[in-house]
């Protein structure tokens, strides 16, 4: 057998098989939970992971109202944005954002962990977050994600 004929197999968009996973945010710590979500969305847990290909899976997060944080982040963690106008600095505190819409916290946290390019924006579209246990993805037959 000619050893020079061996080829390195690299995954492409056609060879990727995507699954649907449900992750429960009940009593989970925001940062650690977001890391798990980002790893599944990027596909880092798969054996054929490649950073330049979107080989991740779809993630449905339920019970986002019950997310936790540690330490003094409840009152001290701030989300700062700027409108683009003079004096347009807007600051939101964690507990105010949680009371307004808890899904925003998970979206912001996961988006910060994804690549900052076209591929990251494409990956981010595979995340669906819901306040309660009900979701609209019964037809996709999602399964609960288990940590290894």
C-alpha positions as CSV (number, residue, x, y, z in Angstrom):
1,X,0.0,0.0,0.0
2,X,1.3,3.4,-0.9
3,X,1.6,5.5,2.3
4,X,1.7,8.8,0.3
5,X,-1.9,8.3,-0.8
6,X,-3.4,8.9,2.7
7,X,-5.5,12.0,2.9
8,X,-6.4,14.2,5.8
9,X,-10.2,14.3,6.1
10,X,-11.6,17.7,6.9
11,X,-15.3,18.3,7.7
12,X,-17.4,20.5,5.5
13,X,-20.9,21.9,5.6
14,X,-22.4,18.9,3.9
15,X,-20.9,16.4,6.2
16,X,-22.1,18.0,9.4
17,X,-25.1,16.4,11.1
18,X,-26.9,18.8,13.4
19,X,-28.9,17.8,16.5
20,X,-31.3,19.7,18.7
21,X,-30.6,19.9,22.4
22,X,-32.6,21.2,25.4
23,X,-30.7,22.8,28.3
24,X,-32.4,23.7,31.5
25,X,-31.2,26.9,33.1
26,X,-32.9,26.3,36.4
27,X,-30.5,27.1,39.3
28,X,-27.5,27.2,36.9
29,X,-24.8,29.8,37.3
30,X,-24.9,32.2,34.3
31,X,-21.2,32.1,33.2
32,X,-20.7,28.4,33.5
33,X,-24.0,27.6,31.9
34,X,-23.3,30.0,29.0
35,X,-19.9,28.3,28.4
36,X,-21.7,25.0,28.0
37,X,-24.1,26.5,25.5
38,X,-21.4,28.2,23.5
39,X,-19.4,24.9,23.3
40,X,-22.5,23.1,21.9
41,X,-23.3,25.8,19.5
42,X,-19.7,25.9,18.2
43,X,-19.5,22.1,18.1
44,X,-16.4,21.9,20.3
45,X,-17.5,18.6,21.9
46,X,-17.5,16.8,18.5
47,X,-14.5,14.8,17.4
48,X,-14.4,16.6,14.0
49,X,-14.5,20.1,15.4
50,X,-12.8,22.7,13.2
51,X,-12.8,26.4,14.1
52,X,-13.4,27.6,10.5
53,X,-16.6,25.5,10.0
54,X,-20.0,25.8,11.7
55,X,-20.3,22.2,12.9
56,X,-22.4,22.9,16.1
57,X,-25.9,22.0,17.1
58,X,-29.1,23.8,17.9
59,X,-29.7,24.7,21.5
60,X,-33.1,25.4,23.3
61,X,-32.7,26.9,26.7
62,X,-35.7,26.7,29.0
63,X,-36.4,28.3,32.4
64,X,-34.3,31.4,31.8
65,X,-36.1,33.2,34.7
66,X,-34.3,30.9,37.2
67,X,-30.7,31.7,36.3
68,X,-28.3,32.5,39.1
69,X,-25.1,34.5,39.6
70,X,-22.6,34.3,42.4
71,X,-21.1,37.0,44.6
72,X,-22.3,40.6,44.5
73,X,-23.1,40.5,40.8
74,X,-26.9,40.8,41.5
75,X,-26.5,44.5,42.4
76,X,-23.0,45.4,41.0
77,X,-22.9,43.8,37.5
78,X,-23.6,46.5,34.9
79,X,-24.3,46.3,31.2
80,X,-23.1,49.5,29.5
81,X,-24.1,50.6,26.0
82,X,-23.7,53.8,24.1
83,X,-26.3,55.3,21.8
84,X,-23.9,57.2,19.6
85,X,-25.1,60.6,20.8
86,X,-23.3,63.0,23.2
87,X,-24.3,61.9,26.8
88,X,-25.8,58.7,25.4
89,X,-24.3,56.3,27.8
90,X,-26.9,53.8,29.1
91,X,-26.3,51.6,32.0
92,X,-28.5,48.6,33.1
93,X,-28.0,46.6,36.3
94,X,-28.2,42.8,36.3
95,X,-31.4,42.6,38.5
96,X,-33.2,45.2,36.4
97,X,-32.4,43.3,33.2
98,X,-33.4,40.0,34.8
99,X,-36.8,41.5,35.8
100,X,-37.3,43.0,32.3
101,X,-36.4,40.0,30.2
102,X,-34.2,37.2,31.5
103,X,-33.5,35.9,27.9
104,X,-31.3,39.0,27.2
105,X,-28.8,37.9,29.9
106,X,-28.2,34.5,28.3
107,X,-28.1,35.9,24.8
108,X,-25.5,38.6,25.8
109,X,-23.4,36.1,27.7
110,X,-23.3,33.4,24.9
111,X,-22.8,36.0,22.1
112,X,-19.7,37.3,24.0
113,X,-18.2,33.7,23.9
114,X,-18.7,33.2,20.2
115,X,-16.3,34.3,17.4
116,X,-16.6,38.0,16.5
117,X,-17.2,37.5,12.7
118,X,-19.7,36.2,10.1
119,X,-19.3,32.7,11.4
120,X,-20.1,33.8,15.0
121,X,-23.2,35.6,13.9
122,X,-24.3,32.4,12.0
123,X,-23.7,30.3,15.0
124,X,-25.7,32.6,17.3
125,X,-28.8,32.0,15.2
126,X,-28.9,28.4,16.5
127,X,-29.8,29.6,20.1
128,X,-33.4,29.7,21.3
129,X,-34.1,30.9,24.8
130,X,-37.5,30.7,26.6
131,X,-38.7,32.0,30.0
132,X,-40.6,28.8,31.0
133,X,-40.6,25.1,30.1
134,X,-42.8,25.6,27.0
135,X,-41.1,25.9,23.6
136,X,-42.1,25.8,20.0
137,X,-39.7,23.1,18.8
138,X,-41.5,19.8,19.5
139,X,-41.3,18.9,15.8
140,X,-37.5,18.8,15.9
141,X,-37.6,16.2,18.7
142,X,-34.9,17.8,20.9
143,X,-33.1,15.7,23.6
144,X,-31.8,16.9,26.9
145,X,-28.1,17.6,26.8
146,X,-26.0,15.7,29.3
147,X,-22.5,16.8,30.4
148,X,-19.8,14.2,29.8
